[in-house]
Amino acid sequence: MASEEASLRALESLMTEFFHDCTTNERKREIEELLNNFAQQIGAWRFCLYFLSSTRNDYVMMYSLTVFENLINKMWLGVPSQDKMEIRSCLPKLLLAHHKTLPYFIRNKLCKVIVDIGRQDWPMFYHDFFTNILQLIQSPVTTPLGLIMLKTTSEELACPREDLSVARKEELRKLLLDQVQTVLGLLTGILETVWDKHSVTAATPPPSPTSGESGDLLSNLLQSPSSAKLLNQPIPILDVESEYICSLALECLAHLFSWIPLSASITPSLLTTIFHFARFGCDIRARKMASVNGSSQNCVLGQERGRLGVLAMSCINELMSKNCVPMEFEEYLLRMFQQTFYLLQKITKDNNAHTVKSRLEELDESYIEKFTDFLRLFVSVHLRRIESYSQFPVVEFLTLLFKYTFHQPTHEGYFSCLDIWTLFLDYLTSKIKSRLGDKEAVLNRYEDALVLLLTEVLNRIQFRYNQAQLEELDDETLDDDQQTEWQRYLRQSLEVVAKVMELLPTHAFSTLFPVLQDNLEVYLGLQQFIVTSGSGHRLNITAENDCRRLHCSLRDLSSLLQAVGRLAEYFIGDVFAARFSDALTVVERLVKVTLYGSQIKLYNIETAVPSVLKPDLIDVHAQSLAALQAYSHWLAQYCGEAHRQNTQQFVSLISTTMDAVTPLISTKVQDKLLLSACHLLVSLATTVRPVFLISIPAVQKVFSRITDASAQRLVDKAQVLVCRALSNILLLPWPNLPENEQQWPVRSINHASLISALSRDYRNLKPNAVAPQRKMPLDDTKVIIHQTLSVLEDIVENISGESTKSRQICYQSLQESVQVSLALFPAFIHQSDVTDEMLSFFLTLFRGLRVQMGVPFTEQIIQTFLNMFTREQLAESILHEGSTGCRVVEKFLKILQVVVQEPGQVFKPFLPSIISLCMEQVYPIIAERPSPDVKAELFELLFRTLHHNWRYFFKSTVLASVQRGIAEEQMENEPQFSAIMQVMCQSCRNRQALFWMPPGSTGRLSLALLLWRAVPVLLTRPL
C-alpha cells in the first residue's frame, strides 16, 4: 500500500470526484470498485484509523467508518486478536478526543461502530464496554456523549438484527437487564438534577384569580395534596445545554421502556420526574414568551421545551403499551394515570384567558398526538384493571375525555378521539355481556356520559351546529379506503352513535328521532314552494340566506337518514317485538319520505342554486331509499309475523315502497338515485320475499318496462340489479309456505318469459355465428353479448346457493342462451374481450348449475373448449401478459378445476386431455415467463387433479398409503403422473407452487402430503 498521507489525499480526491455533479455513472462505478477493493485488503482498517484522525472530509470519514462497520459485522471472527484489541482501544479514544468537533452524523456513526464491537465482544473480550458508557454519563463534560452511546447500545443490543444467534441475543438481553437498575438510577439523577437546579432560580408567579387548580376533580385524581402541590410548581426555564441533555435522557428512557419489563426498577421518583417534563408540552406561557421576545433563538427554545414534553409522553406511552403488568406495579400505574389526568385537566381547563380549543391549538401538534395515544392505550389496555380502583374516578375521567375530544383543533385529532370512544364503548359492551346480572348498575353509572356523548356526536355531524368545521371537510378526494374526508367523518361518527344505541336503545332512539323529524318537516314542506314555470317545475326559494339554510338542512337530513339506517340492526332478532313500535314508526316515516320525493320529483326541479341544492335534493332522496333498504331484514321478520297475523299494515308498507321505487327506474333519473332504487328493489325481492310482491301493479310495471324491446336500456349496473330482482321474485322460495303452495309451474313460465325477453337480441346472433360474413357490425355484436351475458351471469351467480327447484327453473329458462353461447364461442375465439365474458359466464354456470346442465351437454362444452384452446391459441393469449388474453386462460383453467374435482366417474375420461393440455401446451409457454396469475391457476389445477383423482394413478388412497408406509405399488398412467410431479417439484424449488396457498391451509398440507408420498415413488422409477 502507499503511504498513509498519500492514500488520504488520493481518497479525498476520489470521494470528491464521486459526489461531483459532473461525474458519469460509469466513472462512479469505477471509483466504487476501487473503494471496495481497498476495503477488502488486509490491514485497510489501519489506514482508515489514520484517515479518521487526520481528515475533515465528511465523505472520507463516512467511508472509513463503513470499512470498520463491515470489518466488525462480517469479518470479525477472522481478525487477529491483537488487531481487535487495538481497534477496541483506538476507536473510543478517537471518539472521546473529537466528539465535540465531529459532525453529528459522523459522531453517531462512530458510536454505532463501537457498539457493534460490544455486540460481538462484550463482556468476554470487551469487559469495560458498558462500564465506559456509565463513566461517560457520570462525567458532566461527556454526559451527552454517554447518553448517545447508551441509546445506541439499547437499540443495537436489546433488539439486535438477525445476524446473531438466538443464544447470543438472549445473552446480550440478560447482560443489559443486569444493568437496568443502574442505568435508570443515573437517568433519574440527571433529570432530577437539571430540574432542581433550575427550579431554585425560577421565579414563582403570583396566584392567578382563575387558577383554581386544586378543585374537586383534581382532589379526586390526586389523593395526596403534596402530589397536587408538586405538579403545580412553576415550570423552570432551562438553558440550551440542559434541554439537550434532558432530551437525550428522555430518548434513552423511551427506548429502554420499549423492551425492559415493568419492575421495581422503575421507581416512583423516576415516574414523577418524567411527569414533570411532560408538563413542558402543555406550557403555553413559555411558548408565548418565546414568540413575544421575537428572536429566532427564543423560538427555538420554545420548540425545544415543547419537544421535552413530547419525549416525556413517549416514555409514558411506552410504559402504557405493556399489557402484562405485575401486581406490584399496578400501584405505580395508578399513580401514572393520576398524574397524566392531572395534565389532561390542565389542558382542558377553561379560564378567562383561554378556551379549551384555543389552548389545544397553541400546544405542539406532536404533543397532542402523544397525549391522544396515551388515552387510547389507557382505554384499550388498562381501563379494565384500573376501573376497579375506588380512588380512580372513571366517570370524571370521561368528563375530561369528552372536553378533550370535542375541542380538538384538527380533524385527525377528532377522528383519533372518536376511536378512543369506540374502544370504550366496545369495552363497556363486552363487560355487560360477561356480567348480565350487573347490567343495570353498569349502565346507570355511565348513562349520563353516554347520552351526552351521543348528543354531541349528533350535533357535530349537523351543519345547524357545526357548519364552519363541516364545510372544511373534503368531499371529493378519495383516500386509500375509497372514501372522502367527509364520508370518513360521518362513518366514524355514526359508528359511535350505533354503539351507544346498542347499550342504550331507548335513549338513543329518543335522542335521534326528534332531530330527524325536525329536518323531515323542512323537506316535506318544500311542496308548498313548488311553482310551475315554462320549462317545468321550480322551487320558489331564491333568497341567498334561505338557500343557505335549506342547503344546511338538507345536508343534515342526509346525515341523519344514514344514522337511522345504521341503527336498523338493533331492531331485529330477539328484540323485534320489544322495539317493534319504534321500528315501525321509523319505517313508516321512511316510506312516506321516499314516496313524497318520487311523486313530486324534487330531483328534477329547477332551483335558484342548481349546483348546490339539486345535488342536495338528490342525495336526500337516495339516502332515504338506502335507509329504508337497511330495514329490509326488519321487514323480512315482519313478513313472517304478518303471515301469521294476516295484517294489511305490512302489505301497505311494501306496496307504498314499490310506488316510490318504480318511477325512479328510468333513464331520466340520475344514476345515484336510480341505483339506490335498484338496490332497494333487490332487497325487497331477495331478503323480504313477500308472496304478493309480483301481484303489485308497480312491480308488474317494472316487468313490462324491462321486457319491452322498445324501452331504452338502463345503465349497465342498474339493468343488472333490476333483472336480478325480477328473477329472484320468480325463483326464490317464499318464506313460511310449504312446497305445494310455492306456485312453481306458474313462476317457471314467467321466468322463462323474462329470460327470453332479456336474451332476445343475443339469441338472434346464433345464425350469424356460422355465416361466412357477419352482417351486423362487430362492435354492435360485442355490445349485445356484453349486455346480455352480464345480466345472465349475475342471475346465475345469485341463484347458485339456492334450492334445487330454483336452480332447475333457472337453467330451463337459460338453456337456449347457453347453447347459443357455446355456438358463438368458436367464432369469437380471437376476440379476447368477448371470450373473456363468455368464459366468465360458463365458469359461473359450472359452479352453480352444472348438475342442472346434465352430463352430455357439459361434456360437449368441455370438448369444445379443449378443441378451441390449441397451443397456438394459448400462446396468443398468454404472451400478451396482463391483458384480457391472460384472463381468458385463467378462467379456462378455473373451469377445468371445477371439472377435475367433480366426484364420480362422469368426467374422468377428460383427465388425459386436461393433463395433456396443462403439460404439453400451457406449461411450456409460461415456464420461462413471470405470468404469476396464469401460473397460479395452472398449479391449482394440477394440485386438484392429483388431490381429487389420486386413484387415477394409484389404487389406494393417500392416507392408507401413508399409514402403511412407502411400499412398491402398481402405478397407472405413470408418464402423466411423472410429468406433473416434475413440474410441481421444480416449482416448489422455485417457490412458485405454494405462493398462491395461504400458510397453514388445507391445500398446502394436502400438497405437502402428496409430494411426501409421490417423490419417493418417482425416485424408484426411471423418468
Residue pairs with C-beta under 8 A, 6 or more apart in sequence:
1 7
1 41
1 43
1 47
2 10
4 47
4 50
4 54
5 54
7 47
7 51
8 47
8 50
8 51
8 54
8 55
8 60
11 51
11 60
11 63
12 55
12 57
12 59
12 60
14 31
14 34
14 35
15 57
15 59
15 60
15 63
16 57
16 59
17 23
17 27
17 31
18 28
18 31
18 32
18 59
19 59
23 31
35 63
38 44
39 66
39 67
39 70
44 67
45 67
45 68
45 71
45 83
45 87
48 63
48 64
48 65
48 67
48 68
49 64
49 87
49 90
49 91
49 94
51 60
51 61
51 63
51 64
52 61
52 64
52 65
52 94
52 110
53 94
53 98
55 61
58 103
58 106
61 102
61 106
62 105
62 106
62 109
65 106
65 109
65 110
65 113
68 87
68 91
68 113
69 109
69 112
69 113
69 116
71 79
72 113
72 116
72 117
72 120
73 116
73 163
76 84
76 120
79 87
84 121
84 125
87 117
88 117
88 121
88 125
88 126
91 110
91 113
91 114
91 117
92 114
92 132
94 110
95 107
95 110
95 111
95 114
95 145
96 142
96 145
99 107
99 142
99 145
102 110
107 145
107 148
108 148
108 152
111 145
111 148
111 149
111 152
112 152
112 156
114 149
115 149
115 152
115 153
115 156
115 157
116 156
117 126
117 129
118 126
118 129
118 130
118 153
118 157
119 156
119 157
119 160
119 164
119 172
120 126
121 129
122 129
122 130
122 172
122 175
123 129
123 130
123 175
130 153
130 175
130 179
133 146
133 149
133 150
133 153
134 146
134 179
134 182
134 183
134 186
135 146
136 142
136 143
136 145
136 146
136 149
137 143
137 146
137 147
137 150
137 186
137 190
138 146
138 186
139 146
143 190
143 245
144 244
144 245
144 248
147 190
147 245
147 248
147 249
147 251
147 252
148 248
150 183
150 252
151 248
151 251
151 252
151 255
153 176
154 176
154 252
154 255
154 256
154 259
155 255
157 172
157 173
157 175
157 176
158 172
158 173
158 176
158 255
158 259
159 259
160 168
160 169
160 172
164 172
173 259
177 260
180 256
180 260
180 265
181 265
183 252
183 256
184 253
184 256
184 265
184 266
184 267
184 270
187 249
187 252
187 253
187 270
188 267
188 269
188 270
188 273
190 245
190 246
190 249
191 246
191 249
191 250
191 273
191 274
191 276
191 277
192 269
192 273
194 238
194 242
194 245
194 246
195 236
195 273
195 276
195 277
197 242
198 236
198 237
198 238
198 239
198 242
199 233
199 234
199 236
201 236
202 234
202 235
202 236
202 237
203 234
204 234
205 234
208 351
210 351
210 352
210 353
211 351
213 228
213 232
213 346
213 349
214 225
214 228
214 232
217 345
217 393
217 396
217 399
217 400
218 228
218 342
218 345
219 228
220 393
220 396
221 338
221 341
221 342
221 345
221 393
221 396
222 228
222 231
222 338
222 339
222 342
223 338
223 391
227 338
227 339
228 342
230 272
231 275
231 276
231 279
231 339
231 342
235 279
235 280
235 283
235 285
235 286
237 286
238 246
238 305
238 308
240 301
240 304
243 301
243 304
243 305
243 308
244 304
246 277
246 308
247 304
247 307
247 308
247 311
250 274
250 277
250 308
250 311
250 312
250 314
250 315
251 311
253 274
253 315
254 311
254 314
254 315
254 318
257 266
257 315
257 318
257 319
258 318
261 322
261 324
261 326
262 319
262 322
262 324
262 325
262 326
262 329
262 332
263 326
263 329
264 328
264 329
266 319
266 329
266 332
268 332
268 335
271 332
271 335
271 336
271 339
272 339
274 312
274 315
274 316
275 312
275 316
275 336
275 339
275 340
275 343
277 308
277 309
277 311
277 312
278 309
278 312
278 313
278 316
278 340
278 343
279 309
279 343
279 346
280 286
280 305
280 306
280 308
280 309
280 312
281 306
281 308
281 309
281 310
281 312
281 313
281 363
281 364
281 367
281 370
281 371
282 309
282 343
282 346
282 347
282 363
282 367
283 305
283 306
283 309
284 354
284 359
284 362
284 363
286 302
286 305
287 302
287 305
287 306
287 362
288 362
289 298
289 302
290 298
290 299
290 301
290 302
290 303
290 305
291 298
291 299
291 302
303 364
306 363
306 364
306 366
306 367
307 364
307 366
309 364
309 367
310 364
310 366
310 367
310 370
313 367
313 370
313 371
313 373
313 374
314 370
316 336
316 340
316 374
317 370
317 373
317 374
317 377
319 336
320 336
320 374
320 377
320 378
320 381
320 382
321 377
321 381
322 381
323 381
325 333
325 382
325 385
330 385
333 382
333 385
333 386
334 386
334 389
334 391
334 392
337 378
337 382
337 386
337 392
338 392
340 374
340 378
341 397
341 400
343 371
344 371
344 375
344 400
344 401
344 404
345 400
347 356
347 359
347 360
347 363
347 371
347 404
348 356
348 359
348 400
348 403
348 404
348 407
349 356
349 359
350 356
354 362
355 407
356 403
356 404
356 407
357 407
357 408
357 409
360 368
360 404
360 407
360 408
360 409
360 413
361 409
365 410
368 408
368 409
368 413
369 413
369 416
372 413
372 416
372 417
372 420
375 401
375 404
375 417
375 420
376 416
376 419
376 420
376 423
378 386
379 420
379 423
379 424
379 427
380 423
380 427
383 394
383 424
383 427
384 427
384 431
386 392
386 394
387 394
395 445
395 446
395 449
398 424
398 446
398 449
399 449
401 417
401 420
401 421
402 449
402 452
402 453
402 456
404 417
405 414
405 417
405 418
405 420
405 421
406 414
406 456
406 460
408 414
408 417
411 469
411 472
411 473
411 485
411 489
414 489
415 488
415 489
415 492
418 457
418 492
418 493
418 495
418 496
419 492
421 453
421 496
422 492
422 495
422 496
422 499
425 450
425 496
425 499
425 500
425 502
425 503
426 499
428 442
428 446
428 503
429 499
429 502
429 503
431 442
432 438
432 439
432 442
432 443
432 503
435 442
443 503
443 504
447 504
447 507
450 500
450 503
450 504
450 507
451 500
451 504
451 507
451 511
453 496
453 500
454 496
454 497
454 500
454 504
454 507
454 508
454 511
454 512
455 511
457 493
457 496
457 497
458 497
458 511
458 512
458 515
458 560
458 563
459 465
459 466
460 466
460 469
460 493
461 470
461 489
461 490
461 493
461 494
461 556
461 559
461 563
462 515
462 556
462 559
462 560
463 470
463 471
463 551
463 552
463 553
463 555
463 556
464 552
464 553
464 556
467 552
470 486
470 489
470 555
473 484
473 485
473 486
473 489
474 484
474 485
474 486
475 484
475 485
475 486
475 487
476 484
477 484
477 485
478 484
479 485
479 488
481 488
483 491
490 559
490 562
494 562
494 563
494 566
495 566
497 508
497 512
497 563
497 566
497 567
498 566
498 567
498 569
498 570
500 507
500 508
501 508
501 509
501 567
501 570
502 570
505 570
505 575
505 579
508 567
509 567
509 582
512 560
512 563
512 564
512 567
513 564
513 582
513 585
513 586
515 560
516 557
516 560
516 561
516 563
516 564
516 589
517 589
519 553
519 556
519 557
519 560
520 557
520 589
520 593
522 550
522 553
522 554
522 557
523 553
523 554
523 557
523 593
523 596
523 620
524 592
524 593
524 596
526 539
526 541
526 602
527 596
527 600
529 539
529 540
529 541
530 537
530 538
530 539
530 540
530 600
530 605
531 537
531 538
531 540
532 538
533 606
535 606
536 604
536 605
536 606
537 600
537 601
537 604
537 605
537 606
538 605
538 606
538 607
539 602
539 605
539 606
539 607
539 608
539 613
541 547
541 550
541 607
541 608
542 608
547 607
547 608
547 609
547 612
547 613
550 613
550 616
551 609
551 612
551 613
551 616
554 613
554 616
554 617
554 619
554 620
555 616
557 620
557 623
558 616
558 619
558 620
558 623
561 590
561 620
561 623
561 624
561 626
561 627
562 623
562 626
562 627
564 586
564 590
564 627
565 623
565 626
565 627
565 628
565 629
565 630
565 631
566 630
568 627
568 630
568 631
568 633
568 634
569 633
570 579
571 579
571 580
571 582
571 583
571 586
571 631
571 634
572 633
572 634
572 637
573 637
576 583
576 634
576 637
576 641
583 631
583 634
586 631
587 628
587 631
587 634
587 635
587 653
588 653
590 624
590 627
590 628
590 631
591 628
591 653
591 656
591 657
591 660
592 656
593 624
594 621
594 624
594 625
594 628
594 657
594 660
594 661
595 656
595 657
595 659
595 660
597 603
597 617
597 620
597 621
597 624
597 660
598 621
598 659
598 660
598 661
598 663
598 664
599 660
599 663
601 663
602 617
602 620
602 621
603 614
603 617
603 618
603 621
603 669
603 670
603 673
604 668
605 614
605 617
607 613
607 614
607 617
618 670
618 672
618 673
619 672
621 673
621 676
622 672
622 673
622 676
623 676
625 660
625 661
625 664
625 673
625 676
625 677
625 679
625 680
626 676
626 679
626 680
628 657
628 680
629 676
629 679
629 680
629 683
632 680
632 683
632 684
632 687
632 688
633 687
635 650
635 653
635 654
635 684
635 687
635 688
636 687
636 688
636 689
636 735
638 650
638 653
639 650
639 688
639 689
639 690
639 735
639 736
640 735
640 736
641 647
641 650
642 649
642 650
642 651
643 691
643 735
643 736
644 736
650 690
651 690
651 692
654 684
654 688
654 690
654 692
654 693
654 696
655 696
655 698
657 680
657 684
658 684
658 693
658 696
658 698
658 699
659 698
661 677
661 680
661 681
661 698
662 698
662 699
662 701
662 702
663 669
664 673
664 674
664 676
664 677
665 674
665 677
665 678
665 681
665 702
665 705
665 714
665 718
665 722
666 674
667 712
667 713
667 714
667 715
669 677
671 715
671 718
674 714
674 715
674 718
675 717
675 718
675 721
678 717
678 718
678 721
678 722
678 725
679 721
681 702
681 721
681 722
681 725
682 721
682 724
682 725
682 728
684 690
684 693
684 725
685 693
685 724
685 725
685 726
685 728
685 729
685 732
686 724
686 725
686 728
686 732
686 798
689 728
689 732
689 733
689 734
689 735
690 734
691 734
691 737
693 699
693 729
694 700
694 729
694 730
694 750
699 729
702 722
702 726
703 726
703 754
705 711
706 719
706 722
706 723
706 726
706 754
706 757
706 758
707 753
707 754
707 757
707 758
709 757
709 760
713 719
713 787
714 722
716 787
716 790
719 787
719 791
720 790
720 791
720 794
723 754
723 758
723 791
723 794
723 795
724 794
724 795
724 798
726 754
727 751
727 754
727 755
727 795
727 798
727 799
727 810
728 798
728 799
730 747
730 750
730 751
730 754
730 809
731 747
731 751
731 799
731 802
731 806
731 809
731 810
732 799
732 802
732 806
733 742
733 802
733 803
733 805
733 806
734 741
734 742
739 805
742 805
744 805
744 809
747 809
748 809
748 812
748 813
751 809
751 810
751 813
752 812
752 813
754 813
755 792
755 795
755 813
755 814
755 817
756 813
758 788
758 791
758 792
759 788
759 792
759 816
759 817
759 820
761 784
761 788
762 784
762 785
762 788
762 789
762 817
762 820
763 816
763 817
763 820
765 776
765 781
765 784
765 785
765 820
765 824
766 820
766 823
766 824
768 774
768 775
768 776
768 781
769 820
769 823
769 824
769 826
769 827
770 823
770 827
774 781
778 831
782 831
782 833
782 834
785 824
785 828
785 834
785 837
785 838
786 837
788 817
789 821
789 837
789 838
789 840
789 841
790 837
792 814
792 817
792 841
793 840
793 841
793 844
795 810
795 814
796 810
796 814
796 841
796 844
796 845
796 848
796 849
797 844
797 848
799 806
799 807
799 810
799 848
800 807
800 844
800 847
800 848
800 849
801 848
807 848
807 849
807 851
807 852
808 852
810 849
810 852
811 818
811 849
811 852
811 853
814 849
818 845
818 853
818 857
821 838
821 841
821 842
822 860
822 861
822 864
824 838
825 835
825 838
825 864
825 865
825 868
826 864
826 868
828 834
828 835
828 838
829 835
829 868
829 873
830 873
830 876
832 877
832 880
832 883
832 884
832 885
832 887
832 888
833 884
835 888
836 884
836 887
836 888
836 891
839 888
839 891
839 892
839 895
840 891
842 861
842 895
843 891
843 894
843 895
843 898
845 853
846 858
846 895
846 898
846 899
847 898
850 858
850 898
850 902
853 861
855 906
858 907
859 907
859 910
862 895
862 896
862 899
862 907
862 910
863 910
865 892
865 895
866 910
866 913
866 914
866 917
869 889
869 892
869 917
869 921
870 921
871 920
871 921
871 925
874 889
874 921
874 922
874 925
875 925
876 885
877 885
877 886
877 888
877 889
878 885
878 886
878 889
878 922
878 925
878 926
878 929
878 931
878 934
879 885
879 925
879 929
880 886
881 929
881 930
881 931
886 931
886 933
886 934
887 933
889 922
889 934
889 937
890 933
890 934
890 937
893 922
893 934
893 937
893 938
893 940
893 941
894 937
896 914
896 917
896 941
897 937
897 940
897 941
897 944
899 907
899 910
899 914
900 907
900 911
900 914
900 941
900 944
900 945
900 948
900 949
901 944
901 947
901 948
902 948
903 948
908 949
908 952
911 945
911 949
911 952
912 973
912 976
914 941
914 945
915 945
915 976
915 979
915 980
916 976
918 938
918 941
918 942
918 945
918 980
919 976
919 979
919 980
919 983
922 934
922 938
923 938
923 983
926 934
926 935
926 938
935 987
935 992
936 995
936 996
939 984
939 987
939 992
939 993
939 996
940 996
942 980
942 983
942 984
943 984
943 993
943 1003
943 1006
943 1007
943 1010
945 980
946 953
946 980
946 1010
946 1014
947 1006
947 1007
947 1010
950 957
950 958
950 1010
951 957
952 972
952 973
953 971
953 972
953 973
953 974
953 976
953 977
954 961
954 969
954 970
954 971
954 972
955 969
955 970
955 972
956 964
956 969
958 1009
958 1010
958 1013
961 967
961 969
961 1013
962 1009
962 1012
962 1013
966 1013
966 1016
966 1017
968 1020
971 977
971 1017
971 1021
974 1021
977 1014
978 1018
978 1021
978 1023
981 1011
981 1014
981 1015
981 1018
982 1018
982 1023
984 993
984 1007
984 1011
985 1011
985 1015
987 993
988 994
988 1011
993 1007
994 1004
994 1007
997 1003
997 1004
997 1007
998 1004
